[in-house]
Amino acid sequence: MRSLGVASVPTKGKPFDPSMHEAIAQEESQEFPEGIVIQEIRRGFLLGGRLLRPAMVKVSIGLAARRPP
């Protein structure tokens, strides 16, 4: 597909971009700060810089604030 100019949308470890990603879940993460994509559920595609299909992703909410017991 590269020979046709099709590329995949960058996801894991990248900042969430609503113009390229479709967030379908959020999850607490110690590894990634808030707003960073932590998992790709479905690959997205670009054709010559134009979005063909957004990537479905899970986004980090960072560390949840600990509530005292």
All heavy atoms as TSV, in Angstrom:
chain	resi	resn	atom	element	x	y	z
A	1	MET	N	N	0.820	-1.188	0.000
A	1	MET	CA	C	0.000	0.000	0.000
A	1	MET	C	C	0.872	1.262	0.000
A	1	MET	O	O	0.398	2.306	-0.396
A	1	MET	CB	C	-0.950	-0.021	1.193
A	1	MET	CG	C	-1.989	-1.111	1.044
A	1	MET	SD	S	-3.501	-1.113	1.997
A	1	MET	CE	C	-3.413	0.069	3.215
A	2	ARG	N	N	2.115	1.132	0.477
A	2	ARG	CA	C	3.004	2.297	0.452
A	2	ARG	C	C	3.232	2.801	-0.960
A	2	ARG	O	O	3.370	4.000	-1.178
A	2	ARG	CB	C	4.332	1.960	1.099
A	2	ARG	CG	C	4.265	1.920	2.595
A	2	ARG	CD	C	5.654	1.842	3.203
A	2	ARG	NE	N	5.530	1.780	4.640
A	2	ARG	CZ	C	6.179	0.949	5.403
A	2	ARG	NH1	N	7.014	0.085	4.881
A	2	ARG	NH2	N	6.012	0.972	6.696
A	3	SER	N	N	3.288	1.887	-1.920
A	3	SER	CA	C	3.512	2.312	-3.305
A	3	SER	C	C	2.348	3.149	-3.827
A	3	SER	O	O	2.520	3.923	-4.770
A	3	SER	CB	C	3.726	1.090	-4.201
A	3	SER	OG	O	2.550	0.299	-4.251
A	4	LEU	N	N	1.192	3.036	-3.196
A	4	LEU	CA	C	0.022	3.840	-3.579
A	4	LEU	C	C	-0.062	5.133	-2.776
A	4	LEU	O	O	-0.973	5.935	-2.980
A	4	LEU	CB	C	-1.261	3.030	-3.374
A	4	LEU	CG	C	-1.374	1.747	-4.181
A	4	LEU	CD1	C	-2.618	0.970	-3.772
A	4	LEU	CD2	C	-1.412	2.057	-5.665
A	5	GLY	N	N	0.882	5.332	-1.850
A	5	GLY	CA	C	0.893	6.543	-1.047
A	5	GLY	C	C	0.079	6.445	0.231
A	5	GLY	O	O	-0.214	7.457	0.858
A	6	VAL	N	N	-0.286	5.224	0.629
A	6	VAL	CA	C	-1.067	5.023	1.853
A	6	VAL	C	C	-0.109	4.807	3.021
A	6	VAL	O	O	0.844	4.038	2.920
A	6	VAL	CB	C	-2.019	3.812	1.710
A	6	VAL	CG1	C	-2.770	3.556	3.008
A	6	VAL	CG2	C	-2.993	4.039	0.570
A	7	ALA	N	N	-0.362	5.515	4.130
A	7	ALA	CA	C	0.459	5.385	5.334
A	7	ALA	C	C	-0.466	5.202	6.528
A	7	ALA	O	O	-1.617	5.634	6.508
A	7	ALA	CB	C	1.322	6.624	5.515
A	8	SER	N	N	0.049	4.570	7.581
A	8	SER	CA	C	-0.763	4.394	8.782
A	8	SER	C	C	-0.660	5.644	9.664
A	8	SER	O	O	0.349	6.342	9.654
A	8	SER	CB	C	-0.342	3.146	9.557
A	8	SER	OG	O	0.988	3.263	9.969
A	9	VAL	N	N	-1.709	5.893	10.421
A	9	VAL	CA	C	-1.752	7.025	11.347
A	9	VAL	C	C	-0.880	6.672	12.550
A	9	VAL	O	O	-1.045	5.601	13.133
A	9	VAL	CB	C	-3.204	7.298	11.799
A	9	VAL	CG1	C	-3.250	8.340	12.902
A	9	VAL	CG2	C	-4.065	7.715	10.617
A	10	PRO	N	N	0.065	7.549	12.944
A	10	PRO	CA	C	0.876	7.275	14.127
A	10	PRO	C	C	0.014	7.271	15.388
A	10	PRO	O	O	-0.863	8.130	15.536
A	10	PRO	CB	C	1.888	8.420	14.164
A	10	PRO	CG	C	1.555	9.329	13.054
A	10	PRO	CD	C	0.411	8.787	12.304
A	11	THR	N	N	0.234	6.306	16.281
A	11	THR	CA	C	-0.643	6.188	17.441
A	11	THR	C	C	0.116	6.079	18.756
A	11	THR	O	O	0.291	7.078	19.434
A	11	THR	CB	C	-1.590	4.981	17.297
A	11	THR	OG1	O	-0.824	3.805	17.083
A	11	THR	CG2	C	-2.572	5.165	16.162
A	12	LYS	N	N	0.536	4.904	19.153
A	12	LYS	CA	C	1.056	4.655	20.504
A	12	LYS	C	C	2.196	5.603	20.863
A	12	LYS	O	O	3.161	5.747	20.138
A	12	LYS	CB	C	1.524	3.209	20.659
A	12	LYS	CG	C	1.846	2.875	22.097
A	12	LYS	CD	C	2.106	1.410	22.303
A	12	LYS	CE	C	2.416	1.161	23.780
A	12	LYS	NZ	N	2.738	-0.216	24.018
A	13	GLY	N	N	2.023	6.266	22.014
A	13	GLY	CA	C	3.025	7.189	22.508
A	13	GLY	C	C	2.901	8.601	21.952
A	13	GLY	O	O	3.629	9.496	22.348
A	14	LYS	N	N	1.956	8.811	21.048
A	14	LYS	CA	C	1.740	10.129	20.440
A	14	LYS	C	C	0.611	10.846	21.163
A	14	LYS	O	O	-0.300	10.217	21.694
A	14	LYS	CB	C	1.377	10.000	18.957
A	14	LYS	CG	C	2.401	9.259	18.129
A	14	LYS	CD	C	3.680	10.043	18.035
A	14	LYS	CE	C	4.671	9.323	17.134
A	14	LYS	NZ	N	5.963	9.921	17.134
A	15	PRO	N	N	0.624	12.188	21.163
A	15	PRO	CA	C	-0.492	12.931	21.756
A	15	PRO	C	C	-1.793	12.651	21.000
A	15	PRO	O	O	-1.785	12.510	19.776
A	15	PRO	CB	C	-0.090	14.397	21.594
A	15	PRO	CG	C	1.383	14.376	21.374
A	15	PRO	CD	C	1.692	13.061	20.718
A	16	PHE	N	N	-2.899	12.553	21.750
A	16	PHE	CA	C	-4.202	12.333	21.126
A	16	PHE	C	C	-4.542	13.525	20.249
A	16	PHE	O	O	-4.454	14.669	20.669
A	16	PHE	CB	C	-5.275	12.140	22.201
A	16	PHE	CG	C	-6.660	12.051	21.631
A	16	PHE	CD1	C	-7.065	10.917	20.959
A	16	PHE	CD2	C	-7.551	13.104	21.751
A	16	PHE	CE1	C	-8.334	10.829	20.419
A	16	PHE	CE2	C	-8.821	13.027	21.218
A	16	PHE	CZ	C	-9.215	11.882	20.546
A	17	ASP	N	N	-4.921	13.257	19.010
A	17	ASP	CA	C	-5.310	14.292	18.047
A	17	ASP	C	C	-6.680	13.909	17.499
A	17	ASP	O	O	-6.799	12.952	16.735
A	17	ASP	CB	C	-4.283	14.356	16.923
A	17	ASP	CG	C	-4.608	15.401	15.860
A	17	ASP	OD1	O	-5.688	16.023	15.927
A	17	ASP	OD2	O	-3.768	15.586	14.969
A	18	PRO	N	N	-7.742	14.646	17.880
A	18	PRO	CA	C	-9.087	14.263	17.432
A	18	PRO	C	C	-9.288	14.315	15.924
A	18	PRO	O	O	-10.222	13.717	15.408
A	18	PRO	CB	C	-10.007	15.262	18.146
A	18	PRO	CG	C	-9.135	16.371	18.591
A	18	PRO	CD	C	-7.751	15.815	18.733
A	19	SER	N	N	-8.387	14.977	15.205
A	19	SER	CA	C	-8.512	14.991	13.750
A	19	SER	C	C	-7.914	13.732	13.115
A	19	SER	O	O	-8.122	13.487	11.930
A	19	SER	CB	C	-7.848	16.240	13.165
A	19	SER	OG	O	-6.447	16.198	13.346
A	20	MET	N	N	-7.166	12.929	13.913
A	20	MET	CA	C	-6.538	11.705	13.394
A	20	MET	C	C	-6.951	10.455	14.154
A	20	MET	O	O	-6.816	9.354	13.646
A	20	MET	CB	C	-5.016	11.828	13.496
A	20	MET	CG	C	-4.438	13.029	12.820
A	20	MET	SD	S	-4.126	12.731	11.105
A	20	MET	CE	C	-2.562	11.941	11.209
A	21	HIS	N	N	-7.406	10.647	15.402
A	21	HIS	CA	C	-7.724	9.522	16.280
A	21	HIS	C	C	-9.175	9.581	16.736
A	21	HIS	O	O	-9.730	10.665	16.904
A	21	HIS	CB	C	-6.838	9.556	17.534
A	21	HIS	CG	C	-5.374	9.592	17.250
A	21	HIS	ND1	N	-4.557	10.583	17.741
A	21	HIS	CD2	C	-4.579	8.768	16.533
A	21	HIS	CE1	C	-3.319	10.357	17.343
A	21	HIS	NE2	N	-3.305	9.260	16.603
A	22	GLU	N	N	-9.738	8.410	16.958
A	22	GLU	CA	C	-11.062	8.279	17.557
A	22	GLU	C	C	-10.869	7.569	18.896
A	22	GLU	O	O	-10.513	6.397	18.931
A	22	GLU	CB	C	-11.982	7.458	16.652
A	22	GLU	CG	C	-13.360	7.274	17.202
A	22	GLU	CD	C	-14.246	6.438	16.294
A	22	GLU	OE1	O	-13.859	6.140	15.145
A	22	GLU	OE2	O	-15.328	6.064	16.754
A	23	ALA	N	N	-11.073	8.300	19.991
A	23	ALA	CA	C	-10.885	7.717	21.323
A	23	ALA	C	C	-12.105	6.873	21.673
A	23	ALA	O	O	-13.216	7.378	21.693
A	23	ALA	CB	C	-10.685	8.816	22.358
A	24	ILE	N	N	-11.876	5.599	21.936
A	24	ILE	CA	C	-12.994	4.727	22.317
A	24	ILE	C	C	-12.882	4.274	23.762
A	24	ILE	O	O	-13.797	3.647	24.272
A	24	ILE	CB	C	-13.124	3.514	21.370
A	24	ILE	CG1	C	-11.880	2.647	21.408
A	24	ILE	CG2	C	-13.428	3.974	19.952
A	24	ILE	CD1	C	-12.074	1.309	20.720
A	25	ALA	N	N	-11.753	4.615	24.421
A	25	ALA	CA	C	-11.573	4.254	25.824
A	25	ALA	C	C	-10.513	5.158	26.434
A	25	ALA	O	O	-9.667	5.706	25.735
A	25	ALA	CB	C	-11.148	2.800	25.958
A	26	GLN	N	N	-10.599	5.283	27.764
A	26	GLN	CA	C	-9.583	5.987	28.537
A	26	GLN	C	C	-9.161	5.066	29.669
A	26	GLN	O	O	-9.961	4.274	30.151
A	26	GLN	CB	C	-10.139	7.276	29.134
A	26	GLN	CG	C	-10.466	8.333	28.115
A	26	GLN	CD	C	-10.969	9.603	28.779
A	26	GLN	OE1	O	-11.708	9.555	29.751
A	26	GLN	NE2	N	-10.569	10.733	28.248
A	27	GLU	N	N	-7.902	5.186	30.071
A	27	GLU	CA	C	-7.398	4.305	31.116
A	27	GLU	C	C	-6.300	5.013	31.906
A	27	GLU	O	O	-5.519	5.777	31.341
A	27	GLU	CB	C	-6.833	3.041	30.470
A	27	GLU	CG	C	-6.403	1.985	31.444
A	27	GLU	CD	C	-5.998	0.725	30.708
A	27	GLU	OE1	O	-6.885	0.022	30.207
A	27	GLU	OE2	O	-4.786	0.458	30.654
A	28	GLU	N	N	-6.251	4.733	33.203
A	28	GLU	CA	C	-5.187	5.241	34.051
A	28	GLU	C	C	-3.880	4.576	33.629
A	28	GLU	O	O	-3.849	3.398	33.295
A	28	GLU	CB	C	-5.514	4.890	35.503
A	28	GLU	CG	C	-4.586	5.488	36.507
A	28	GLU	CD	C	-5.016	5.178	37.925
A	28	GLU	OE1	O	-6.224	5.139	38.196
A	28	GLU	OE2	O	-4.120	4.943	38.741
A	29	SER	N	N	-2.796	5.355	33.638
A	29	SER	CA	C	-1.508	4.812	33.220
A	29	SER	C	C	-0.373	5.431	34.023
A	29	SER	O	O	-0.336	6.640	34.211
A	29	SER	CB	C	-1.274	5.096	31.734
A	29	SER	OG	O	0.035	4.730	31.351
A	30	GLN	N	N	0.542	4.589	34.490
A	30	GLN	CA	C	1.742	5.077	35.155
A	30	GLN	C	C	2.825	5.389	34.134
A	30	GLN	O	O	3.706	6.196	34.379
A	30	GLN	CB	C	2.262	4.036	36.141
A	30	GLN	CG	C	1.351	3.823	37.309
A	30	GLN	CD	C	1.934	2.828	38.304
A	30	GLN	OE1	O	3.012	2.298	38.121
A	30	GLN	NE2	N	1.191	2.571	39.363
A	31	GLU	N	N	2.752	4.747	32.974
A	31	GLU	CA	C	3.767	4.901	31.938
A	31	GLU	C	C	3.578	6.164	31.103
A	31	GLU	O	O	4.554	6.807	30.708
A	31	GLU	CB	C	3.744	3.669	31.024
A	31	GLU	CG	C	4.791	3.682	29.942
A	31	GLU	CD	C	4.725	2.464	29.036
A	31	GLU	OE1	O	3.948	1.538	29.317
A	31	GLU	OE2	O	5.451	2.458	28.045
A	32	PHE	N	N	2.322	6.530	30.806
A	32	PHE	CA	C	2.040	7.648	29.913
A	32	PHE	C	C	1.291	8.761	30.635
A	32	PHE	O	O	0.369	8.496	31.401
A	32	PHE	CB	C	1.172	7.186	28.732
A	32	PHE	CG	C	1.859	6.195	27.835
A	32	PHE	CD1	C	1.566	4.837	27.926
A	32	PHE	CD2	C	2.794	6.603	26.902
A	32	PHE	CE1	C	2.184	3.915	27.108
A	32	PHE	CE2	C	3.422	5.693	26.078
A	32	PHE	CZ	C	3.121	4.343	26.172
A	33	PRO	N	N	1.647	10.034	30.376
A	33	PRO	CA	C	0.898	11.142	30.974
A	33	PRO	C	C	-0.479	11.296	30.319
A	33	PRO	O	O	-0.765	10.670	29.297
A	33	PRO	CB	C	1.775	12.358	30.697
A	33	PRO	CG	C	2.651	11.981	29.560
A	33	PRO	CD	C	2.785	10.480	29.601
A	34	GLU	N	N	-1.295	12.156	30.877
A	34	GLU	CA	C	-2.646	12.402	30.368
A	34	GLU	C	C	-2.606	12.892	28.917
A	34	GLU	O	O	-1.759	13.697	28.542
A	34	GLU	CB	C	-3.313	13.468	31.236
A	34	GLU	CG	C	-4.736	13.766	30.846
A	34	GLU	CD	C	-5.387	14.785	31.754
A	34	GLU	OE1	O	-4.768	15.210	32.742
A	34	GLU	OE2	O	-6.524	15.157	31.461
A	35	GLY	N	N	-3.515	12.354	28.106
A	35	GLY	CA	C	-3.654	12.803	26.722
A	35	GLY	C	C	-2.781	12.088	25.710
A	35	GLY	O	O	-2.760	12.458	24.544
A	36	ILE	N	N	-2.074	11.051	26.136
A	36	ILE	CA	C	-1.201	10.288	25.234
A	36	ILE	C	C	-1.877	8.965	24.880
A	36	ILE	O	O	-2.473	8.310	25.725
A	36	ILE	CB	C	0.169	10.018	25.896
A	36	ILE	CG1	C	0.863	11.326	26.274
A	36	ILE	CG2	C	1.062	9.163	25.001
A	36	ILE	CD1	C	1.202	12.230	25.113
A	37	VAL	N	N	-1.787	8.582	23.607
A	37	VAL	CA	C	-2.363	7.319	23.141
A	37	VAL	C	C	-1.557	6.164	23.731
A	37	VAL	O	O	-0.332	6.123	23.589
A	37	VAL	CB	C	-2.363	7.247	21.605
A	37	VAL	CG1	C	-2.853	5.885	21.124
A	37	VAL	CG2	C	-3.219	8.361	21.012
A	38	ILE	N	N	-2.258	5.225	24.396
A	38	ILE	CA	C	-1.560	4.094	25.006
A	38	ILE	C	C	-1.788	2.775	24.273
A	38	ILE	O	O	-1.044	1.835	24.468
A	38	ILE	CB	C	-1.931	3.926	26.498
A	38	ILE	CG1	C	-3.423	3.726	26.692
A	38	ILE	CG2	C	-1.445	5.109	27.289
A	38	ILE	CD1	C	-3.825	3.467	28.142
A	39	GLN	N	N	-2.814	2.726	23.422
A	39	GLN	CA	C	-3.073	1.489	22.672
A	39	GLN	C	C	-3.840	1.797	21.396
A	39	GLN	O	O	-4.743	2.626	21.386
A	39	GLN	CB	C	-3.886	0.521	23.523
A	39	GLN	CG	C	-4.150	-0.805	22.859
A	39	GLN	CD	C	-4.982	-1.746	23.727
A	39	GLN	OE1	O	-5.407	-1.384	24.824
A	39	GLN	NE2	N	-5.219	-2.924	23.241
A	40	GLU	N	N	-3.465	1.115	20.318
A	40	GLU	CA	C	-4.185	1.219	19.051
A	40	GLU	C	C	-5.147	0.036	18.970
A	40	GLU	O	O	-4.724	-1.110	19.046
A	40	GLU	CB	C	-3.190	1.175	17.892
A	40	GLU	CG	C	-3.844	1.218	16.532
A	40	GLU	CD	C	-2.807	1.148	15.426
A	40	GLU	OE1	O	-2.356	0.025	15.116
A	40	GLU	OE2	O	-2.448	2.195	14.900
A	41	ILE	N	N	-6.422	0.317	18.815
A	41	ILE	CA	C	-7.433	-0.731	18.702
A	41	ILE	C	C	-7.646	-1.097	17.232
A	41	ILE	O	O	-7.736	-2.269	16.878
A	41	ILE	CB	C	-8.781	-0.279	19.323
A	41	ILE	CG1	C	-8.588	0.269	20.742
A	41	ILE	CG2	C	-9.814	-1.389	19.259
A	41	ILE	CD1	C	-8.023	-0.705	21.743
A	42	ARG	N	N	-7.741	-0.073	16.381
A	42	ARG	CA	C	-7.892	-0.281	14.938
A	42	ARG	C	C	-7.013	0.724	14.222
A	42	ARG	O	O	-7.040	1.912	14.527
A	42	ARG	CB	C	-9.350	-0.087	14.510
A	42	ARG	CG	C	-9.577	-0.388	13.027
A	42	ARG	CD	C	-10.989	-0.111	12.590
A	42	ARG	NE	N	-11.145	1.347	12.470
A	42	ARG	CZ	C	-12.282	1.943	12.166
A	42	ARG	NH1	N	-13.375	1.245	12.004
A	42	ARG	NH2	N	-12.336	3.260	12.078
A	43	ARG	N	N	-6.219	0.260	13.284
A	43	ARG	CA	C	-5.293	1.113	12.547
A	43	ARG	C	C	-6.054	2.115	11.683
A	43	ARG	O	O	-7.074	1.802	11.092
A	43	ARG	CB	C	-4.402	0.249	11.666
A	43	ARG	CG	C	-3.299	1.041	10.991
A	43	ARG	CD	C	-2.311	0.154	10.327
A	43	ARG	NE	N	-1.599	-0.566	11.395
A	43	ARG	CZ	C	-0.764	-1.558	11.191
A	43	ARG	NH1	N	-0.525	-1.972	9.978
A	43	ARG	NH2	N	-0.165	-2.139	12.199
A	44	GLY	N	N	-5.518	3.318	11.618
A	44	GLY	CA	C	-6.057	4.358	10.744
A	44	GLY	C	C	-5.121	4.556	9.569
A	44	GLY	O	O	-3.950	4.171	9.617
A	45	PHE	N	N	-5.626	5.191	8.506
A	45	PHE	CA	C	-4.825	5.356	7.292
A	45	PHE	C	C	-4.910	6.764	6.728
A	45	PHE	O	O	-5.939	7.418	6.817
A	45	PHE	CB	C	-5.287	4.362	6.222
A	45	PHE	CG	C	-5.066	2.935	6.600
A	45	PHE	CD1	C	-6.104	2.157	7.067
A	45	PHE	CD2	C	-3.806	2.360	6.507
A	45	PHE	CE1	C	-5.910	0.841	7.435
A	45	PHE	CE2	C	-3.598	1.043	6.876
A	45	PHE	CZ	C	-4.648	0.284	7.335
A	46	LEU	N	N	-3.770	7.187	6.141
A	46	LEU	CA	C	-3.652	8.461	5.446
A	46	LEU	C	C	-3.325	8.177	3.992
A	46	LEU	O	O	-2.603	7.227	3.689
A	46	LEU	CB	C	-2.511	9.291	6.032
A	46	LEU	CG	C	-2.603	9.682	7.495
A	46	LEU	CD1	C	-1.243	10.142	7.997
A	46	LEU	CD2	C	-3.624	10.771	7.675
A	47	LEU	N	N	-3.833	9.012	3.094
A	47	LEU	CA	C	-3.497	8.921	1.673
A	47	LEU	C	C	-3.028	10.295	1.242
A	47	LEU	O	O	-3.828	11.238	1.202
A	47	LEU	CB	C	-4.697	8.476	0.843
A	47	LEU	CG	C	-4.498	8.447	-0.678
A	47	LEU	CD1	C	-3.399	7.454	-1.058
A	47	LEU	CD2	C	-5.791	8.082	-1.381
A	48	GLY	N	N	-1.736	10.406	0.977
A	48	GLY	CA	C	-1.183	11.695	0.572
A	48	GLY	C	C	-1.430	12.800	1.585
A	48	GLY	O	O	-1.701	13.934	1.216
A	49	GLY	N	N	-1.375	12.469	2.870
A	49	GLY	CA	C	-1.592	13.454	3.908
A	49	GLY	C	C	-3.044	13.684	4.278
A	49	GLY	O	O	-3.338	14.413	5.211
A	50	ARG	N	N	-3.975	13.065	3.558
A	50	ARG	CA	C	-5.409	13.194	3.855
A	50	ARG	C	C	-5.878	11.948	4.588
A	50	ARG	O	O	-5.500	10.829	4.240
A	50	ARG	CB	C	-6.213	13.362	2.566
A	50	ARG	CG	C	-5.867	14.677	1.867
A	50	ARG	CD	C	-6.716	14.938	0.679
A	50	ARG	NE	N	-8.101	15.110	1.122
A	50	ARG	CZ	C	-9.128	15.111	0.301
A	50	ARG	NH1	N	-8.956	14.940	-0.992
A	50	ARG	NH2	N	-10.347	15.283	0.770
A	51	LEU	N	N	-6.718	12.154	5.582
A	51	LEU	CA	C	-7.201	11.048	6.404
A	51	LEU	C	C	-8.230	10.206	5.653
A	51	LEU	O	O	-9.229	10.724	5.157
A	51	LEU	CB	C	-7.830	11.602	7.687
A	51	LEU	CG	C	-8.242	10.586	8.730
A	51	LEU	CD1	C	-7.029	9.856	9.290
A	51	LEU	CD2	C	-9.007	11.269	9.846
A	52	LEU	N	N	-7.948	8.907	5.549
A	52	LEU	CA	C	-8.918	7.971	4.973
A	52	LEU	C	C	-9.807	7.390	6.064
A	52	LEU	O	O	-11.013	7.281	5.914
A	52	LEU	CB	C	-8.212	6.808	4.267
A	52	LEU	CG	C	-7.468	7.124	2.994
A	52	LEU	CD1	C	-6.765	5.875	2.485
A	52	LEU	CD2	C	-8.417	7.664	1.937
A	53	ARG	N	N	-9.169	6.984	7.169
A	53	ARG	CA	C	-9.895	6.397	8.296
A	53	ARG	C	C	-9.142	6.732	9.576
A	53	ARG	O	O	-7.931	6.507	9.660
A	53	ARG	CB	C	-9.975	4.882	8.121
A	53	ARG	CG	C	-10.679	4.177	9.268
A	53	ARG	CD	C	-10.868	2.711	8.995
A	53	ARG	NE	N	-9.664	1.965	9.359
A	53	ARG	CZ	C	-9.562	0.651	9.261
A	53	ARG	NH1	N	-10.560	-0.060	8.774
A	53	ARG	NH2	N	-8.461	0.043	9.611
A	54	PRO	N	N	-9.839	7.287	10.590
A	54	PRO	CA	C	-9.153	7.588	11.847
A	54	PRO	C	C	-8.790	6.297	12.584
A	54	PRO	O	O	-9.454	5.274	12.436
A	54	PRO	CB	C	-10.172	8.402	12.639
A	54	PRO	CG	C	-11.497	8.014	12.079
A	54	PRO	CD	C	-11.253	7.662	10.636
A	55	ALA	N	N	-7.751	6.368	13.371
A	55	ALA	CA	C	-7.340	5.233	14.196
A	55	ALA	C	C	-8.198	5.205	15.461
A	55	ALA	O	O	-8.433	6.242	16.075
A	55	ALA	CB	C	-5.871	5.356	14.574
A	56	MET	N	N	-8.687	4.030	15.831
A	56	MET	CA	C	-9.408	3.867	17.100
A	56	MET	C	C	-8.364	3.598	18.169
A	56	MET	O	O	-7.544	2.681	18.021
A	56	MET	CB	C	-10.376	2.698	17.045
A	56	MET	CG	C	-11.612	2.948	16.281
A	56	MET	SD	S	-12.695	1.512	16.465
A	56	MET	CE	C	-14.173	2.170	15.763
A	57	VAL	N	N	-8.391	4.401	19.238
A	57	VAL	CA	C	-7.343	4.317	20.241
A	57	VAL	C	C	-7.880	4.383	21.663
A	57	VAL	O	O	-8.997	4.817	21.909
A	57	VAL	CB	C	-6.310	5.457	20.043
A	57	VAL	CG1	C	-5.615	5.343	18.699
A	57	VAL	CG2	C	-6.963	6.823	20.198
A	58	LYS	N	N	-7.008	3.959	22.595
A	58	LYS	CA	C	-7.239	4.115	24.033
A	58	LYS	C	C	-6.279	5.200	24.502
A	58	LYS	O	O	-5.104	5.184	24.146
A	58	LYS	CB	C	-6.942	2.805	24.765
A	58	LYS	CG	C	-7.273	2.856	26.250
A	58	LYS	CD	C	-6.823	1.595	26.965
A	58	LYS	CE	C	-7.586	0.381	26.522
A	58	LYS	NZ	N	-7.223	-0.829	27.302
A	59	VAL	N	N	-6.795	6.148	25.294
A	59	VAL	CA	C	-6.022	7.318	25.703
A	59	VAL	C	C	-5.785	7.301	27.204
A	59	VAL	O	O	-6.686	6.960	27.987
A	59	VAL	CB	C	-6.756	8.617	25.292
A	59	VAL	CG1	C	-5.962	9.842	25.684
A	59	VAL	CG2	C	-7.035	8.627	23.798
A	60	SER	N	N	-4.592	7.718	27.623
A	60	SER	CA	C	-4.245	7.777	29.034
A	60	SER	C	C	-4.926	8.953	29.721
A	60	SER	O	O	-5.046	10.036	29.162
A	60	SER	CB	C	-2.723	7.943	29.185
A	60	SER	OG	O	-2.388	8.185	30.531
A	61	ILE	N	N	-5.366	8.709	30.966
A	61	ILE	CA	C	-5.870	9.800	31.803
A	61	ILE	C	C	-4.834	10.138	32.865
A	61	ILE	O	O	-5.119	10.879	33.809
A	61	ILE	CB	C	-7.228	9.469	32.443
A	61	ILE	CG1	C	-7.149	8.219	33.299
A	61	ILE	CG2	C	-8.315	9.378	31.406
A	61	ILE	CD1	C	-8.386	7.957	34.154
A	62	GLY	N	N	-3.617	9.600	32.725
A	62	GLY	CA	C	-2.565	9.829	33.703
A	62	GLY	C	C	-2.814	9.024	34.962
A	62	GLY	O	O	-3.516	8.009	34.947
A	63	LEU	N	N	-2.280	9.472	36.036
A	63	LEU	CA	C	-2.514	8.821	37.330
A	63	LEU	C	C	-3.728	9.436	37.992
A	63	LEU	O	O	-3.803	10.664	38.105
A	63	LEU	CB	C	-1.298	8.975	38.251
A	63	LEU	CG	C	-0.059	8.200	37.832
A	63	LEU	CD1	C	1.112	8.561	38.737
A	63	LEU	CD2	C	-0.316	6.719	37.880
A	64	ALA	N	N	-4.652	8.611	38.411
A	64	ALA	CA	C	-5.841	9.118	39.106
A	64	ALA	C	C	-5.434	9.624	40.471
A	64	ALA	O	O	-4.558	9.061	41.133
A	64	ALA	CB	C	-6.882	7.999	39.231
A	65	ALA	N	N	-6.052	10.685	40.889
A	65	ALA	CA	C	-5.767	11.234	42.224
A	65	ALA	C	C	-6.215	10.233	43.279
A	65	ALA	O	O	-7.335	9.698	43.220
A	65	ALA	CB	C	-6.495	12.554	42.404
A	66	ARG	N	N	-5.346	9.976	44.223
A	66	ARG	CA	C	-5.676	9.025	45.293
A	66	ARG	C	C	-6.565	9.711	46.326
A	66	ARG	O	O	-6.253	10.803	46.805
A	66	ARG	CB	C	-4.406	8.536	45.967
A	66	ARG	CG	C	-3.456	7.876	45.006
A	66	ARG	CD	C	-3.428	6.413	45.241
A	66	ARG	NE	N	-2.503	5.803	44.307
A	66	ARG	CZ	C	-2.735	4.649	43.753
A	66	ARG	NH1	N	-3.815	3.997	44.019
A	66	ARG	NH2	N	-1.871	4.128	42.920
A	67	ARG	N	N	-7.681	9.073	46.640
A	67	ARG	CA	C	-8.588	9.602	47.645
A	67	ARG	C	C	-8.226	8.995	49.000
A	67	ARG	O	O	-7.977	7.790	49.089
A	67	ARG	CB	C	-10.030	9.225	47.321
A	67	ARG	CG	C	-10.540	9.894	46.082
A	67	ARG	CD	C	-11.989	9.570	45.907
A	67	ARG	NE	N	-12.418	10.032	44.594
A	67	ARG	CZ	C	-13.500	9.622	43.983
A	67	ARG	NH1	N	-14.279	8.719	44.567
A	67	ARG	NH2	N	-13.834	10.093	42.813
A	68	PRO	N	N	-8.224	9.801	50.049
A	68	PRO	CA	C	-7.944	9.211	51.357
A	68	PRO	C	C	-9.086	8.295	51.776
A	68	PRO	O	O	-10.244	8.564	51.458
A	68	PRO	CB	C	-7.849	10.418	52.289
A	68	PRO	CG	C	-8.347	11.588	51.532
A	68	PRO	CD	C	-8.376	11.214	50.087
A	69	PRO	N	N	-8.770	7.183	52.466
A	69	PRO	CA	C	-9.835	6.218	52.859
A	69	PRO	C	C	-10.786	6.759	53.884
A	69	PRO	O	O	-10.668	7.711	54.516
A	69	PRO	CB	C	-9.058	5.030	53.418
A	69	PRO	CG	C	-7.658	5.469	53.591
A	69	PRO	CD	C	-7.477	6.757	52.864
